[in-house]
């Protein structure tokens, strides 16, 4: 069976986005039964993100020294995230049938095996209790399949909640205070494309 590969895409992220992504990964892995002994530890990852955030703030009004320190802290965070992704990848591929779901449950992405992933997928509150709005970029002559779960590491738990030519969906009836995970895939003339990045949100 083909090995699943983690991708982080760190080079394409601004420092604030990188810190945001790091904290999402830490949140996703905290208490996750798939990852009992993260290496590096989640405390180390959190500290590295905090150090980068502090250095980034200092660099905004500082000089060359502050900027150099910021880049040094960024390199430390990048390295620790790459080591963590290798740990996640190893855990995932020890369970090949669920490898992709395990990687996604860590808040990381899986290298696409071809096809077009739905882009800029977002999940956001509508302001109404138990309701979430899902959206992605529209595409001509494509159908979108939206799925939801509360257990992203269990592939069989994903349930289809909508299929439409529209790139938006409002899901209602959610339980307040529960964290839900969502994904979307496009279906075009070549069949179903890879799933999007997984987004999670706590229902109002």
N, C-alpha and C positions, 0 to 999 in steps of 0.2 A: 504494500500500500504506500502511496506517495506521501512523503514527509510534509507536514504542515510547517510553514515558516512564518515567524513573527516579523512584522514590519512596524517600525516606530515613526518613520518619516520626520525625524527630529530636525533635519537640516531645513525643512520647509516651514518650521514654526518660529514665530517671534518668541522672545523670552517670556512675555506674559502668557502666551498660548502654551508654551512648553511647561510652565509652572502649573497652569490649569490642567493640562493633560496628565502631568505627574500626579497631581492630587486626585484626579479621577481614577487613575490606576491604583493608587494606594487605597482609596475607598472601595474599589471593586475587589481588591485582594484581601482586605481586612475581613477576617472571619470566613473567608472562602475555604470550603473543605478541601478543595483541590490543592491548596498551597499552604501546607502546615509549617514549612520551614523556609520562607523566602530568603534568597541569597542574591544580593545584599538584603539585610533586614528592611522591613518597611519603615522602621524608625530612622534608619540611615538615609533612605530615599527621601523621607519627609524633611530631615535635617538639611540635606543637600538642596532641596527645593527652597527651603526657608533661607538658606545662606545666599542662594542666587537672587531671591527676591530682594533681600536686604542690599546686596551689592548693586542690583539693577536700580533701585531707588537712589542709592548714593551716586551712581554714575550720571543720573539725570542732571544733577547740578554740580557735578565734580569735573575733574580734569582727566588727563591721560592715565594717571595712576589708578583712579577709581574705575575707569573704563577697562583697563587691563585686568584689574581684580575681578570685575564682572565677568569677563570672558574666561578667566581661570575657573571661577565658580561654575560657569556654564559647562565647561569641559568636564568637571568633576561630576556634575549631574548627568551629562550625556553618557559618560562611562558607566555610572552606576545603573542607569536605565538599560543600557545594552547588556550588562551582566544579568540584570533581573529578567530581561526578555529571553536570554539564553536559558535561565532557570525555568521560566514558564514554558518555553518551547520543549525542553527536555521532559517536563512533567506531561505535557499534552501528548507528545509522541509516544509516551509509554502506554497510552490508551488511544490508539489510532482511530478507533471508531468514533470517538468523541473529541478528537484533537482540536478541531476548529472551534467547537463550542467552548472547550476549556480555555483556549486562548482568548476568545471573546469575553469570557466571564472575568478575565483579568483586566479588562478595560483596554486591551491591546488589539491590533488588527492582524488579519491573516493575509499573506501574500496571495493575490488573485491568481487563479490558474487559467485565466482567460475570460473573455467576455467583458461587458461593461458594468461596473458597479454603479448603482444609483448614487448620485453626487449630492453633497450638501444636505444630507438627511438631518432633520431636526425634530425634536419632540419638545413641546412647550405647553405650559398651563394655558387654559382658555379663560380662567377666572371663575369658572363654574365648578362646584364640587364634583369630584369623580369624573372629570372630563379632561382629555389631553388632545392636543392638535398635532398631527404628524404631517410633515411635508418634505418634499424632495424636489429636485429640478425636473421639470416636465420634459418629455421626449416624444417626438412625433411617432405615431404608429407603434406605441409601446403600451403595455398593460403593467400596472404596478400591483404587487402582492405585499400586503402589510401583515406582519406577524408580531405577537406579543407573548411574553412569559414572565414569570416571577423567579424562574430558576434557569438562567441562561446557560449554565454548564451542562444542563440535561437537554440534549437535542430534541428528544421526543416530547418535551414540554412546550415547545413552540407551537402556538396555535394561530392559524390564519384568521385575521379579524376583518379583512376587507380585500377586495380585488377590483380594480377599476382602471379606466384609461386616465383618470384624474390623478395628479401627483400629490393630492392632499387627502387626509382622512381625519375625522374627528371621532375619537373613541370615548364613549360615555359609559356609565355604570361601573366605574372603577371604585375600589374600596379605599376610602380616605386613609392616608397615612401609610399606604402600602407602596413599596418601590416596584415599579414595572419596567421591563426592558422591551425595547422595540427594534425592529429591523424591517427593511424593505428590499425587494428585488424587482428588477425589470424583466418583463417577458417580451421578446421581440421575435422577428422572423427566424432567429437562430435558436429559440427556446429560452429557458430561464437563465438569466445572468447571475453572477455571484451576489451574495447578500451584501448589503451596505454595512457600514460600521454600526455597532449596536449603541443605541442611546437609552439612557435610563432616567426616570423621573419619579418623584413621589407624588401620588395623587393628593389633591386638596381634599 
